[in-house]
Amino acid sequence: MISKMTKYSFILPSDEAKIFLKKIQTLGLVDITRSAKPVDEHSAALLSSIEAYKKASTKLESLDFSKDPDYGKFVVETHADKTVQDALQTFRDTESRLAALQAELAAALKEVEDRRAWGRFDASVLHGLAEYGWKTRFYCINKKKYDSAWATLYPLQEVFDDGNNVWFVTVSDDPDYSLPVDEIPAPEGDLKEAEDRVAEIRAEMITCKSVLLSLKEYGPEMKKAYAQEAADLQRYLSDAGAGKAAEGKLTTFVGFAPVENEAHLSAEFDRMNVLWFKEEAIEEDDPPIQFKGNWFTKMFTVLTDMYGRPAYNEFDPTPFISFFFTLFFGMCMGDAGYGILLVLIGFYLKRSKSEMSEYGPLVITLGVATMLAGTVMHTFFGINTYEAAWVPGFLKKFMITKPIAGMDPQMVISVLIGIVHICVALLMKAIVSVRNNGFLGSLGTLGWTLLIVGGVILAGISFIGVLDSAVTKWIVICLGIVSAIGIFLLNDIRRNPLSNIGTGLWETYNTATGLLGDTLSYIRLYALGLAGGMLGNAFNLLGGIVLGEDPSFFSWPFYILILVFGHALNLAMCCLGAFVHPLRLNFLEFFKNSGYEGTGRAYDPLTLNK
């Protein structure tokens, strides 16, 4: 549900605006209409500083060099006199230098490998030879192409042989000297110089890492600085978005808060040196949206926000998303074994201290839904549990195996669930339309809802044989006549009847073609579940082929590897499909048929706890 909002208007002297906003932040309940992005250099600088503090505090909190091979050489110092600003700048400079050193180390290690074959030599000797007209040339060729007889024909010295290539040098003052091998560039220095450079870089990296460890003690202070500057930015943007009057001497603010806080806020505002008014928020005020829900629906708020929060005059789609997304996810996964793994992953996420911990309950819920769907669809890690002897008989009673109307039961169930999903969407569209436009202004919408939803209900009742054919016939006729009046004649009572007929015909074409495509779209629930089960079974068969009828000791590791890798890959792909496609069915099919637009903004009160 969407919380009802109270609109508050404030008028106060401009020089008291900042004090007023600080008091509002302390209350932590009022969403002040404000700019959504930096409006000038000051707010941009605040935002940059906030991001710097957040990045530094997060990295320092997770900093751990205990597995570093040089950890014993670290020298961690404390700097009691260092301010937070200095600590932040030191962190940024040190981190930047450490990143540069890591790149330099990679280049230096490559240089060591390039020079390793040439070993250590005195470069001054080569320069001395060059002064007397003797030229030193460097070569490296494949050992198969190397001819040891060259040493008797040329002044040649082998330097290194790794079994594949041969490195050698020649020294000659002959201007007509020629060797049937391409010369390579001379090394820029010997091996010792390169190794010394590596040692020098590593020593500086140890110093940088020691400095970063020393700065860990400033992590909590950086978090406080981050929260303080975030609050400052929030106040500044609120002030920047406020109205100015009386030549800038007066400032006006508009804010919103849930109606249940009205008594408390009224008492607090009365104690402030401010002129204030309150009234019930309406759609034209564009109030922020706060959801009221239980523990179950709150997990799915993140999915609603991916599309957009409802406008103030719309309905909250989260309860519908929470139920249908869970159902669709379980059907798309369709494997009880994968459901167990998801539950375990969810518990791990819930107990972890990462930012993903808040999604742990959602993963657990989806895992349980997958377990139930996999049980009904009789699939466990790609195994058909209905045919498995080790599955208890009472579980098999819940499995759907018999065809429905001569078709695959899972496909029929997917389509039936899709029809229900669309009918719920049409009902919500009718309810919202009546609430916003009144009964007479919603006759067209009510006509379509009556025709489609009523027709589906009537078809279901007739299918189970509750009504005889004669009664059903008359109900269908009455249903059609009443619906046609609303669709073709009264879809807009203020408009010319001929225009209504034309509009009704156009809507009939769009609805007929659209509903057919929307309904068939739910077959993806069956197709994804079937594909995941078949792929899991394929990995089982592949592992069985490797294991063979008479497995040996060496075949078991390959069998286990195929199963673990195959099912891990299948689980990842199934999770991706089971997330995207149910989301699509809610965002497209449900939202389109319910008329949901999602143009609202989230309730974001001024508070110190950001």
Secondary structure as a PSIPRED ss2 file (coil, helix, strand):
# PSIPRED VFORMAT (PSIPRED V4.0)

   1 M C   1.000  0.000  0.000
   2 I E   0.000  0.000  1.000
   3 S C   1.000  0.000  0.000
   4 K C   1.000  0.000  0.000
   5 M E   0.000  0.000  1.000
   6 T E   0.000  0.000  1.000
   7 K E   0.000  0.000  1.000
   8 Y E   0.000  0.000  1.000
   9 S E   0.000  0.000  1.000
  10 F E   0.000  0.000  1.000
  11 I E   0.000  0.000  1.000
  12 L E   0.000  0.000  1.000
  13 P E   0.000  0.000  1.000
  14 S H   0.000  1.000  0.000
  15 D H   0.000  1.000  0.000
  16 E H   0.000  1.000  0.000
  17 A H   0.000  1.000  0.000
  18 K H   0.000  1.000  0.000
  19 I H   0.000  1.000  0.000
  20 F H   0.000  1.000  0.000
  21 L H   0.000  1.000  0.000
  22 K H   0.000  1.000  0.000
  23 K H   0.000  1.000  0.000
  24 I H   0.000  1.000  0.000
  25 Q H   0.000  1.000  0.000
  26 T H   0.000  1.000  0.000
  27 L H   0.000  1.000  0.000
  28 G C   1.000  0.000  0.000
  29 L C   1.000  0.000  0.000
  30 V C   1.000  0.000  0.000
  31 D E   0.000  0.000  1.000
  32 I E   0.000  0.000  1.000
  33 T C   1.000  0.000  0.000
  34 R C   1.000  0.000  0.000
  35 S C   1.000  0.000  0.000
  36 A C   1.000  0.000  0.000
  37 K C   1.000  0.000  0.000
  38 P C   1.000  0.000  0.000
  39 V C   1.000  0.000  0.000
  40 D C   1.000  0.000  0.000
  41 E H   0.000  1.000  0.000
  42 H H   0.000  1.000  0.000
  43 S H   0.000  1.000  0.000
  44 A H   0.000  1.000  0.000
  45 A H   0.000  1.000  0.000
  46 L H   0.000  1.000  0.000
  47 L H   0.000  1.000  0.000
  48 S H   0.000  1.000  0.000
  49 S H   0.000  1.000  0.000
  50 I H   0.000  1.000  0.000
  51 E H   0.000  1.000  0.000
  52 A H   0.000  1.000  0.000
  53 Y H   0.000  1.000  0.000
  54 K H   0.000  1.000  0.000
  55 K H   0.000  1.000  0.000
  56 A H   0.000  1.000  0.000
  57 S H   0.000  1.000  0.000
  58 T H   0.000  1.000  0.000
  59 K H   0.000  1.000  0.000
  60 L H   0.000  1.000  0.000
  61 E H   0.000  1.000  0.000
  62 S C   1.000  0.000  0.000
  63 L C   1.000  0.000  0.000
  64 D C   1.000  0.000  0.000
  65 F C   1.000  0.000  0.000
  66 S C   1.000  0.000  0.000
  67 K C   1.000  0.000  0.000
  68 D C   1.000  0.000  0.000
  69 P C   1.000  0.000  0.000
  70 D C   1.000  0.000  0.000
  71 Y H   0.000  1.000  0.000
  72 G H   0.000  1.000  0.000
  73 K H   0.000  1.000  0.000
  74 F C   1.000  0.000  0.000
  75 V C   1.000  0.000  0.000
  76 V C   1.000  0.000  0.000
  77 E C   1.000  0.000  0.000
  78 T C   1.000  0.000  0.000
  79 H C   1.000  0.000  0.000
  80 A C   1.000  0.000  0.000
  81 D C   1.000  0.000  0.000
  82 K C   1.000  0.000  0.000
  83 T C   1.000  0.000  0.000
  84 V H   0.000  1.000  0.000
  85 Q H   0.000  1.000  0.000
  86 D H   0.000  1.000  0.000
  87 A H   0.000  1.000  0.000
  88 L H   0.000  1.000  0.000
  89 Q H   0.000  1.000  0.000
  90 T H   0.000  1.000  0.000
  91 F H   0.000  1.000  0.000
  92 R H   0.000  1.000  0.000
  93 D H   0.000  1.000  0.000
  94 T H   0.000  1.000  0.000
  95 E H   0.000  1.000  0.000
  96 S H   0.000  1.000  0.000
  97 R H   0.000  1.000  0.000
  98 L H   0.000  1.000  0.000
  99 A H   0.000  1.000  0.000
 100 A H   0.000  1.000  0.000
 101 L H   0.000  1.000  0.000
 102 Q H   0.000  1.000  0.000
 103 A H   0.000  1.000  0.000
 104 E H   0.000  1.000  0.000
 105 L H   0.000  1.000  0.000
 106 A H   0.000  1.000  0.000
 107 A H   0.000  1.000  0.000
 108 A H   0.000  1.000  0.000
 109 L H   0.000  1.000  0.000
 110 K H   0.000  1.000  0.000
 111 E H   0.000  1.000  0.000
 112 V H   0.000  1.000  0.000
 113 E H   0.000  1.000  0.000
 114 D H   0.000  1.000  0.000
 115 R H   0.000  1.000  0.000
 116 R H   0.000  1.000  0.000
 117 A C   1.000  0.000  0.000
 118 W C   1.000  0.000  0.000
 119 G C   1.000  0.000  0.000
 120 R C   1.000  0.000  0.000
 121 F C   1.000  0.000  0.000
 122 D C   1.000  0.000  0.000
 123 A H   0.000  1.000  0.000
 124 S H   0.000  1.000  0.000
 125 V H   0.000  1.000  0.000
 126 L H   0.000  1.000  0.000
 127 H H   0.000  1.000  0.000
 128 G H   0.000  1.000  0.000
 129 L H   0.000  1.000  0.000
 130 A H   0.000  1.000  0.000
 131 E H   0.000  1.000  0.000
 132 Y C   1.000  0.000  0.000
 133 G C   1.000  0.000  0.000
 134 W C   1.000  0.000  0.000
 135 K E   0.000  0.000  1.000
 136 T E   0.000  0.000  1.000
 137 R E   0.000  0.000  1.000
 138 F E   0.000  0.000  1.000
 139 Y E   0.000  0.000  1.000
 140 C E   0.000  0.000  1.000
 141 I E   0.000  0.000  1.000
 142 N E   0.000  0.000  1.000
 143 K H   0.000  1.000  0.000
 144 K H   0.000  1.000  0.000
 145 K H   0.000  1.000  0.000
 146 Y C   1.000  0.000  0.000
 147 D C   1.000  0.000  0.000
 148 S C   1.000  0.000  0.000
 149 A C   1.000  0.000  0.000
 150 W H   0.000  1.000  0.000
 151 A H   0.000  1.000  0.000
 152 T H   0.000  1.000  0.000
 153 L H   0.000  1.000  0.000
 154 Y C   1.000  0.000  0.000
 155 P C   1.000  0.000  0.000
 156 L E   0.000  0.000  1.000
 157 Q E   0.000  0.000  1.000
 158 E E   0.000  0.000  1.000
 159 V E   0.000  0.000  1.000
 160 F E   0.000  0.000  1.000
 161 D E   0.000  0.000  1.000
 162 D C   1.000  0.000  0.000
 163 G C   1.000  0.000  0.000
 164 N C   1.000  0.000  0.000
 165 N E   0.000  0.000  1.000
 166 V E   0.000  0.000  1.000
 167 W E   0.000  0.000  1.000
 168 F E   0.000  0.000  1.000
 169 V E   0.000  0.000  1.000
 170 T E   0.000  0.000  1.000
 171 V E   0.000  0.000  1.000
 172 S E   0.000  0.000  1.000
 173 D C   1.000  0.000  0.000
 174 D C   1.000  0.000  0.000
 175 P C   1.000  0.000  0.000
 176 D C   1.000  0.000  0.000
 177 Y C   1.000  0.000  0.000
 178 S C   1.000  0.000  0.000
 179 L C   1.000  0.000  0.000
 180 P C   1.000  0.000  0.000
 181 V C   1.000  0.000  0.000
 182 D C   1.000  0.000  0.000
 183 E C   1.000  0.000  0.000
 184 I E   0.000  0.000  1.000
 185 P C   1.000  0.000  0.000
 186 A C   1.000  0.000  0.000
 187 P C   1.000  0.000  0.000
 188 E C   1.000  0.000  0.000
 189 G C   1.000  0.000  0.000
 190 D C   1.000  0.000  0.000
 191 L H   0.000  1.000  0.000
 192 K H   0.000  1.000  0.000
 193 E H   0.000  1.000  0.000
 194 A H   0.000  1.000  0.000
 195 E H   0.000  1.000  0.000
 196 D H   0.000  1.000  0.000
 197 R H   0.000  1.000  0.000
 198 V H   0.000  1.000  0.000
 199 A H   0.000  1.000  0.000
 200 E H   0.000  1.000  0.000
 201 I H   0.000  1.000  0.000
 202 R H   0.000  1.000  0.000
 203 A H   0.000  1.000  0.000
 204 E H   0.000  1.000  0.000
 205 M H   0.000  1.000  0.000
 206 I H   0.000  1.000  0.000
 207 T H   0.000  1.000  0.000
 208 C H   0.000  1.000  0.000
 209 K H   0.000  1.000  0.000
 210 S H   0.000  1.000  0.000
 211 V H   0.000  1.000  0.000
 212 L H   0.000  1.000  0.000
 213 L H   0.000  1.000  0.000
 214 S H   0.000  1.000  0.000
 215 L H   0.000  1.000  0.000
 216 K H   0.000  1.000  0.000
 217 E H   0.000  1.000  0.000
 218 Y H   0.000  1.000  0.000
 219 G H   0.000  1.000  0.000
 220 P H   0.000  1.000  0.000
 221 E H   0.000  1.000  0.000
 222 M H   0.000  1.000  0.000
 223 K H   0.000  1.000  0.000
 224 K H   0.000  1.000  0.000
 225 A H   0.000  1.000  0.000
 226 Y H   0.000  1.000  0.000
 227 A H   0.000  1.000  0.000
 228 Q H   0.000  1.000  0.000
 229 E H   0.000  1.000  0.000
 230 A H   0.000  1.000  0.000
 231 A H   0.000  1.000  0.000
 232 D H   0.000  1.000  0.000
 233 L H   0.000  1.000  0.000
 234 Q H   0.000  1.000  0.000
 235 R H   0.000  1.000  0.000
 236 Y H   0.000  1.000  0.000
 237 L H   0.000  1.000  0.000
 238 S H   0.000  1.000  0.000
 239 D H   0.000  1.000  0.000
 240 A H   0.000  1.000  0.000
 241 G C   1.000  0.000  0.000
 242 A C   1.000  0.000  0.000
 243 G E   0.000  0.000  1.000
 244 K E   0.000  0.000  1.000
 245 A E   0.000  0.000  1.000
 246 A C   1.000  0.000  0.000
 247 E C   1.000  0.000  0.000
 248 G C   1.000  0.000  0.000
 249 K C   1.000  0.000  0.000
 250 L E   0.000  0.000  1.000
 251 T E   0.000  0.000  1.000
 252 T E   0.000  0.000  1.000
 253 F E   0.000  0.000  1.000
 254 V E   0.000  0.000  1.000
 255 G E   0.000  0.000  1.000
 256 F E   0.000  0.000  1.000
 257 A E   0.000  0.000  1.000
 258 P E   0.000  0.000  1.000
 259 V H   0.000  1.000  0.000
 260 E H   0.000  1.000  0.000
 261 N H   0.000  1.000  0.000
 262 E H   0.000  1.000  0.000
 263 A H   0.000  1.000  0.000
 264 H H   0.000  1.000  0.000
 265 L H   0.000  1.000  0.000
 266 S H   0.000  1.000  0.000
 267 A H   0.000  1.000  0.000
 268 E H   0.000  1.000  0.000
 269 F H   0.000  1.000  0.000
 270 D H   0.000  1.000  0.000
 271 R C   1.000  0.000  0.000
 272 M C   1.000  0.000  0.000
 273 N C   1.000  0.000  0.000
 274 V C   1.000  0.000  0.000
 275 L E   0.000  0.000  1.000
 276 W E   0.000  0.000  1.000
 277 F E   0.000  0.000  1.000
 278 K E   0.000  0.000  1.000
 279 E E   0.000  0.000  1.000
 280 E E   0.000  0.000  1.000
 281 A C   1.000  0.000  0.000
 282 I C   1.000  0.000  0.000
 283 E H   0.000  1.000  0.000
 284 E H   0.000  1.000  0.000
 285 D H   0.000  1.000  0.000
 286 D C   1.000  0.000  0.000
 287 P C   1.000  0.000  0.000
 288 P C   1.000  0.000  0.000
 289 I E   0.000  0.000  1.000
 290 Q C   1.000  0.000  0.000
 291 F E   0.000  0.000  1.000
 292 K C   1.000  0.000  0.000
 293 G C   1.000  0.000  0.000
 294 N C   1.000  0.000  0.000
 295 W H   0.000  1.000  0.000
 296 F H   0.000  1.000  0.000
 297 T H   0.000  1.000  0.000
 298 K H   0.000  1.000  0.000
 299 M C   1.000  0.000  0.000
 300 F C   1.000  0.000  0.000
 301 T H   0.000  1.000  0.000
 302 V H   0.000  1.000  0.000
 303 L H   0.000  1.000  0.000
 304 T H   0.000  1.000  0.000
 305 D H   0.000  1.000  0.000
 306 M H   0.000  1.000  0.000
 307 Y H   0.000  1.000  0.000
 308 G C   1.000  0.000  0.000
 309 R E   0.000  0.000  1.000
 310 P C   1.000  0.000  0.000
 311 A C   1.000  0.000  0.000
 312 Y C   1.000  0.000  0.000
 313 N C   1.000  0.000  0.000
 314 E C   1.000  0.000  0.000
 315 F C   1.000  0.000  0.000
 316 D C   1.000  0.000  0.000
 317 P C   1.000  0.000  0.000
 318 T H   0.000  1.000  0.000
 319 P H   0.000  1.000  0.000
 320 F H   0.000  1.000  0.000
 321 I H   0.000  1.000  0.000
 322 S H   0.000  1.000  0.000
 323 F H   0.000  1.000  0.000
 324 F H   0.000  1.000  0.000
 325 F H   0.000  1.000  0.000
 326 T H   0.000  1.000  0.000
 327 L H   0.000  1.000  0.000
 328 F H   0.000  1.000  0.000
 329 F H   0.000  1.000  0.000
 330 G H   0.000  1.000  0.000
 331 M H   0.000  1.000  0.000
 332 C H   0.000  1.000  0.000
 333 M H   0.000  1.000  0.000
 334 G C   1.000  0.000  0.000
 335 D C   1.000  0.000  0.000
 336 A H   0.000  1.000  0.000
 337 G H   0.000  1.000  0.000
 338 Y H   0.000  1.000  0.000
 339 G H   0.000  1.000  0.000
 340 I H   0.000  1.000  0.000
 341 L H   0.000  1.000  0.000
 342 L H   0.000  1.000  0.000
 343 V H   0.000  1.000  0.000
 344 L H   0.000  1.000  0.000
 345 I H   0.000  1.000  0.000
 346 G H   0.000  1.000  0.000
 347 F H   0.000  1.000  0.000
 348 Y H   0.000  1.000  0.000
 349 L H   0.000  1.000  0.000
 350 K H   0.000  1.000  0.000
 351 R H   0.000  1.000  0.000
 352 S C   1.000  0.000  0.000
 353 K C   1.000  0.000  0.000
 354 S C   1.000  0.000  0.000
 355 E H   0.000  1.000  0.000
 356 M H   0.000  1.000  0.000
 357 S H   0.000  1.000  0.000
 358 E H   0.000  1.000  0.000
 359 Y H   0.000  1.000  0.000
 360 G H   0.000  1.000  0.000
 361 P H   0.000  1.000  0.000
 362 L H   0.000  1.000  0.000
 363 V H   0.000  1.000  0.000
 364 I H   0.000  1.000  0.000
 365 T H   0.000  1.000  0.000
 366 L H   0.000  1.000  0.000
 367 G H   0.000  1.000  0.000
 368 V H   0.000  1.000  0.000
 369 A H   0.000  1.000  0.000
 370 T H   0.000  1.000  0.000
 371 M H   0.000  1.000  0.000
 372 L H   0.000  1.000  0.000
 373 A H   0.000  1.000  0.000
 374 G H   0.000  1.000  0.000
 375 T H   0.000  1.000  0.000
 376 V H   0.000  1.000  0.000
 377 M C   1.000  0.000  0.000
 378 H C   1.000  0.000  0.000
 379 T E   0.000  0.000  1.000
 380 F E   0.000  0.000  1.000
 381 F C   1.000  0.000  0.000
 382 G C   1.000  0.000  0.000
 383 I E   0.000  0.000  1.000
 384 N E   0.000  0.000  1.000
 385 T C   1.000  0.000  0.000
 386 Y C   1.000  0.000  0.000
 387 E C   1.000  0.000  0.000
 388 A C   1.000  0.000  0.000
 389 A C   1.000  0.000  0.000
 390 W C   1.000  0.000  0.000
 391 V C   1.000  0.000  0.000
 392 P C   1.000  0.000  0.000
 393 G H   0.000  1.000  0.000
 394 F H   0.000  1.000  0.000
 395 L H   0.000  1.000  0.000
 396 K H   0.000  1.000  0.000
 397 K C   1.000  0.000  0.000
 398 F C   1.000  0.000  0.000
 399 M C   1.000  0.000  0.000
 400 I C   1.000  0.000  0.000
 401 T C   1.000  0.000  0.000
 402 K C   1.000  0.000  0.000
 403 P C   1.000  0.000  0.000
 404 I E   0.000  0.000  1.000
 405 A C   1.000  0.000  0.000
 406 G C   1.000  0.000  0.000
 407 M E   0.000  0.000  1.000
 408 D C   1.000  0.000  0.000
 409 P H   0.000  1.000  0.000
 410 Q H   0.000  1.000  0.000
 411 M H   0.000  1.000  0.000
 412 V H   0.000  1.000  0.000
 413 I H   0.000  1.000  0.000
 414 S H   0.000  1.000  0.000
 415 V H   0.000  1.000  0.000
 416 L H   0.000  1.000  0.000
 417 I H   0.000  1.000  0.000
 418 G H   0.000  1.000  0.000
 419 I H   0.000  1.000  0.000
 420 V H   0.000  1.000  0.000
 421 H H   0.000  1.000  0.000
 422 I H   0.000  1.000  0.000
 423 C H   0.000  1.000  0.000
 424 V H   0.000  1.000  0.000
 425 A H   0.000  1.000  0.000
 426 L H   0.000  1.000  0.000
 427 L H   0.000  1.000  0.000
 428 M H   0.000  1.000  0.000
 429 K H   0.000  1.000  0.000
 430 A H   0.000  1.000  0.000
 431 I H   0.000  1.000  0.000
 432 V H   0.000  1.000  0.000
 433 S H   0.000  1.000  0.000
 434 V H   0.000  1.000  0.000
 435 R H   0.000  1.000  0.000
 436 N H   0.000  1.000  0.000
 437 N H   0.000  1.000  0.000
 438 G C   1.000  0.000  0.000
 439 F C   1.000  0.000  0.000
 440 L H   0.000  1.000  0.000
 441 G H   0.000  1.000  0.000
 442 S H   0.000  1.000  0.000
 443 L H   0.000  1.000  0.000
 444 G H   0.000  1.000  0.000
 445 T H   0.000  1.000  0.000
 446 L H   0.000  1.000  0.000
 447 G H   0.000  1.000  0.000
 448 W H   0.000  1.000  0.000
 449 T H   0.000  1.000  0.000
 450 L H   0.000  1.000  0.000
 451 L H   0.000  1.000  0.000
 452 I H   0.000  1.000  0.000
 453 V H   0.000  1.000  0.000
 454 G H   0.000  1.000  0.000
 455 G H   0.000  1.000  0.000
 456 V H   0.000  1.000  0.000
 457 I H   0.000  1.000  0.000
 458 L H   0.000  1.000  0.000
 459 A H   0.000  1.000  0.000
 460 G H   0.000  1.000  0.000
 461 I H   0.000  1.000  0.000
 462 S H   0.000  1.000  0.000
 463 F H   0.000  1.000  0.000
 464 I C   1.000  0.000  0.000
 465 G C   1.000  0.000  0.000
 466 V C   1.000  0.000  0.000
 467 L C   1.000  0.000  0.000
 468 D C   1.000  0.000  0.000
 469 S H   0.000  1.000  0.000
 470 A H   0.000  1.000  0.000
 471 V H   0.000  1.000  0.000
 472 T H   0.000  1.000  0.000
 473 K H   0.000  1.000  0.000
 474 W H   0.000  1.000  0.000
 475 I H   0.000  1.000  0.000
 476 V H   0.000  1.000  0.000
 477 I H   0.000  1.000  0.000
 478 C H   0.000  1.000  0.000
 479 L H   0.000  1.000  0.000
 480 G H   0.000  1.000  0.000
 481 I H   0.000  1.000  0.000
 482 V H   0.000  1.000  0.000
 483 S H   0.000  1.000  0.000
 484 A H   0.000  1.000  0.000
 485 I H   0.000  1.000  0.000
 486 G H   0.000  1.000  0.000
 487 I H   0.000  1.000  0.000
 488 F H   0.000  1.000  0.000
 489 L H   0.000  1.000  0.000
 490 L C   1.000  0.000  0.000
 491 N C   1.000  0.000  0.000
 492 D C   1.000  0.000  0.000
 493 I C   1.000  0.000  0.000
 494 R C   1.000  0.000  0.000
 495 R C   1.000  0.000  0.000
 496 N C   1.000  0.000  0.000
 497 P H   0.000  1.000  0.000
 498 L H   0.000  1.000  0.000
 499 S H   0.000  1.000  0.000
 500 N H   0.000  1.000  0.000
 501 I H   0.000  1.000  0.000
 502 G H   0.000  1.000  0.000
 503 T H   0.000  1.000  0.000
 504 G H   0.000  1.000  0.000
 505 L H   0.000  1.000  0.000
 506 W H   0.000  1.000  0.000
 507 E H   0.000  1.000  0.000
 508 T H   0.000  1.000  0.000
 509 Y H   0.000  1.000  0.000
 510 N H   0.000  1.000  0.000
 511 T H   0.000  1.000  0.000
 512 A H   0.000  1.000  0.000
 513 T H   0.000  1.000  0.000
 514 G H   0.000  1.000  0.000
 515 L H   0.000  1.000  0.000
 516 L H   0.000  1.000  0.000
 517 G H   0.000  1.000  0.000
 518 D H   0.000  1.000  0.000
 519 T H   0.000  1.000  0.000
 520 L H   0.000  1.000  0.000
 521 S C   1.000  0.000  0.000
 522 Y C   1.000  0.000  0.000
 523 I H   0.000  1.000  0.000
 524 R H   0.000  1.000  0.000
 525 L H   0.000  1.000  0.000
 526 Y H   0.000  1.000  0.000
 527 A H   0.000  1.000  0.000
 528 L H   0.000  1.000  0.000
 529 G H   0.000  1.000  0.000
 530 L H   0.000  1.000  0.000
 531 A H   0.000  1.000  0.000
 532 G H   0.000  1.000  0.000
 533 G H   0.000  1.000  0.000
 534 M H   0.000  1.000  0.000
 535 L H   0.000  1.000  0.000
 536 G H   0.000  1.000  0.000
 537 N H   0.000  1.000  0.000
 538 A H   0.000  1.000  0.000
 539 F H   0.000  1.000  0.000
 540 N H   0.000  1.000  0.000
 541 L H   0.000  1.000  0.000
 542 L H   0.000  1.000  0.000
 543 G H   0.000  1.000  0.000
 544 G H   0.000  1.000  0.000
 545 I H   0.000  1.000  0.000
 546 V H   0.000  1.000  0.000
 547 L H   0.000  1.000  0.000
 548 G C   1.000  0.000  0.000
 549 E C   1.000  0.000  0.000
 550 D C   1.000  0.000  0.000
 551 P C   1.000  0.000  0.000
 552 S C   1.000  0.000  0.000
 553 F C   1.000  0.000  0.000
 554 F C   1.000  0.000  0.000
 555 S H   0.000  1.000  0.000
 556 W H   0.000  1.000  0.000
 557 P H   0.000  1.000  0.000
 558 F H   0.000  1.000  0.000
 559 Y H   0.000  1.000  0.000
 560 I H   0.000  1.000  0.000
 561 L H   0.000  1.000  0.000
 562 I H   0.000  1.000  0.000
 563 L H   0.000  1.000  0.000
 564 V H   0.000  1.000  0.000
 565 F H   0.000  1.000  0.000
 566 G H   0.000  1.000  0.000
 567 H H   0.000  1.000  0.000
 568 A H   0.000  1.000  0.000
 569 L H   0.000  1.000  0.000
 570 N H   0.000  1.000  0.000
 571 L H   0.000  1.000  0.000
 572 A H   0.000  1.000  0.000
 573 M H   0.000  1.000  0.000
 574 C H   0.000  1.000  0.000
 575 C H   0.000  1.000  0.000
 576 L H   0.000  1.000  0.000
 577 G H   0.000  1.000  0.000
 578 A H   0.000  1.000  0.000
 579 F H   0.000  1.000  0.000
 580 V H   0.000  1.000  0.000
 581 H H   0.000  1.000  0.000
 582 P H   0.000  1.000  0.000
 583 L H   0.000  1.000  0.000
 584 R H   0.000  1.000  0.000
 585 L H   0.000  1.000  0.000
 586 N H   0.000  1.000  0.000
 587 F H   0.000  1.000  0.000
 588 L H   0.000  1.000  0.000
 589 E H   0.000  1.000  0.000
 590 F H   0.000  1.000  0.000
 591 F H   0.000  1.000  0.000
 592 K H   0.000  1.000  0.000
 593 N H   0.000  1.000  0.000
 594 S H   0.000  1.000  0.000
 595 G C   1.000  0.000  0.000
 596 Y C   1.000  0.000  0.000
 597 E C   1.000  0.000  0.000
 598 G C   1.000  0.000  0.000
 599 T C   1.000  0.000  0.000
 600 G E   0.000  0.000  1.000
 601 R C   1.000  0.000  0.000
 602 A E   0.000  0.000  1.000
 603 Y C   1.000  0.000  0.000
 604 D C   1.000  0.000  0.000
 605 P C   1.000  0.000  0.000
 606 L C   1.000  0.000  0.000
 607 T C   1.000  0.000  0.000
 608 L C   1.000  0.000  0.000
 609 N C   1.000  0.000  0.000
 610 K C   1.000  0.000  0.000
